[in-house]
């Protein structure tokens, strides 16, 4: 076999593979026309887990803002001692 014969064999195999792939392909059906069950399965496959990433948006607390919890946790602030009853 020379180089041309090998190319012809490879081309014939590729053409057969292409023909088989065309036979196997399903016709395109828009998602809106598919059944609710198939739509649900499609959307479930598209969703994924966030993994260890928490998607909640967080920001640092404003240090200038009034923080009621911080004020109550330090006795003796502003002349009020919360531990003793005078």
GIGICOR-V450264 format. One record per residue. N is the residue number from 1. RES is the residue in one small letter. PSI is psi in whole degrees, -180 to 180 (none if undefined). D_LAST is the distance of its C-alpha to the last C-alpha in Angstrom with 2 decimals. Layout:
BEGIN
n=N res=RES psi=PSI d_last=D_LAST
n=N res=RES psi=PSI d_last=D_LAST
END
This chain:
BEGIN
n=1 res=x psi=132 d_last=109.25
n=2 res=x psi=-177 d_last=108.81
n=3 res=x psi=-35 d_last=105.78
n=4 res=x psi=-38 d_last=106.77
n=5 res=x psi=-40 d_last=107.05
n=6 res=x psi=-41 d_last=103.54
n=7 res=x psi=-41 d_last=102.18
n=8 res=x psi=-40 d_last=104.01
n=9 res=x psi=-45 d_last=102.57
n=10 res=x psi=-41 d_last=99.03
n=11 res=x psi=-39 d_last=99.49
n=12 res=x psi=-40 d_last=100.74
n=13 res=x psi=-42 d_last=97.72
n=14 res=x psi=-41 d_last=95.34
n=15 res=x psi=-41 d_last=97.10
n=16 res=x psi=-41 d_last=96.84
n=17 res=x psi=-41 d_last=93.12
n=18 res=x psi=-44 d_last=92.58
n=19 res=x psi=-41 d_last=94.57
n=20 res=x psi=-39 d_last=92.54
n=21 res=x psi=-38 d_last=89.25
n=22 res=x psi=-39 d_last=90.41
n=23 res=x psi=-35 d_last=91.31
n=24 res=x psi=-24 d_last=87.90
n=25 res=x psi=137 d_last=85.80
n=26 res=x psi=150 d_last=84.34
n=27 res=x psi=149 d_last=84.73
n=28 res=x psi=126 d_last=81.74
n=29 res=x psi=123 d_last=79.85
n=30 res=x psi=148 d_last=77.05
n=31 res=x psi=-36 d_last=73.63
n=32 res=x psi=-27 d_last=73.37
n=33 res=x psi=-7 d_last=76.56
n=34 res=x psi=163 d_last=75.52
n=35 res=x psi=158 d_last=74.06
n=36 res=x psi=-35 d_last=70.32
n=37 res=x psi=-43 d_last=70.35
n=38 res=x psi=-36 d_last=72.02
n=39 res=x psi=-43 d_last=69.69
n=40 res=x psi=-43 d_last=66.69
n=41 res=x psi=-39 d_last=68.23
n=42 res=x psi=-49 d_last=68.98
n=43 res=x psi=-35 d_last=65.45
n=44 res=x psi=-37 d_last=63.96
n=45 res=x psi=-31 d_last=66.20
n=46 res=x psi=-29 d_last=65.06
n=47 res=x psi=149 d_last=61.34
n=48 res=x psi=170 d_last=59.91
n=49 res=x psi=151 d_last=56.72
n=50 res=x psi=-10 d_last=54.28
n=51 res=x psi=-133 d_last=54.18
n=52 res=x psi=-3 d_last=51.21
n=53 res=x psi=129 d_last=50.59
n=54 res=x psi=119 d_last=47.71
n=55 res=x psi=-1 d_last=48.95
n=56 res=x psi=131 d_last=45.50
n=57 res=x psi=130 d_last=45.03
n=58 res=x psi=151 d_last=42.01
n=59 res=x psi=155 d_last=40.72
n=60 res=x psi=149 d_last=38.11
n=61 res=x psi=149 d_last=34.75
n=62 res=x psi=118 d_last=34.54
n=63 res=x psi=-19 d_last=32.36
n=64 res=x psi=-15 d_last=31.82
n=65 res=x psi=152 d_last=30.63
n=66 res=x psi=132 d_last=27.01
n=67 res=x psi=103 d_last=25.86
n=68 res=x psi=-40 d_last=22.90
n=69 res=x psi=-39 d_last=22.95
n=70 res=x psi=-39 d_last=22.97
n=71 res=x psi=-40 d_last=19.95
n=72 res=x psi=-18 d_last=17.82
n=73 res=x psi=-9 d_last=19.07
n=74 res=x psi=99 d_last=17.75
n=75 res=x psi=150 d_last=14.02
n=76 res=x psi=-4 d_last=12.99
n=77 res=x psi=134 d_last=15.57
n=78 res=x psi=30 d_last=15.37
n=79 res=x psi=5 d_last=12.17
n=80 res=x psi=124 d_last=10.16
n=81 res=x psi=111 d_last=9.09
n=82 res=x psi=-12 d_last=9.85
n=83 res=x psi=-25 d_last=9.77
n=84 res=x psi=151 d_last=6.24
n=85 res=x psi=102 d_last=3.81
n=86 res=x psi=none d_last=0.00
END
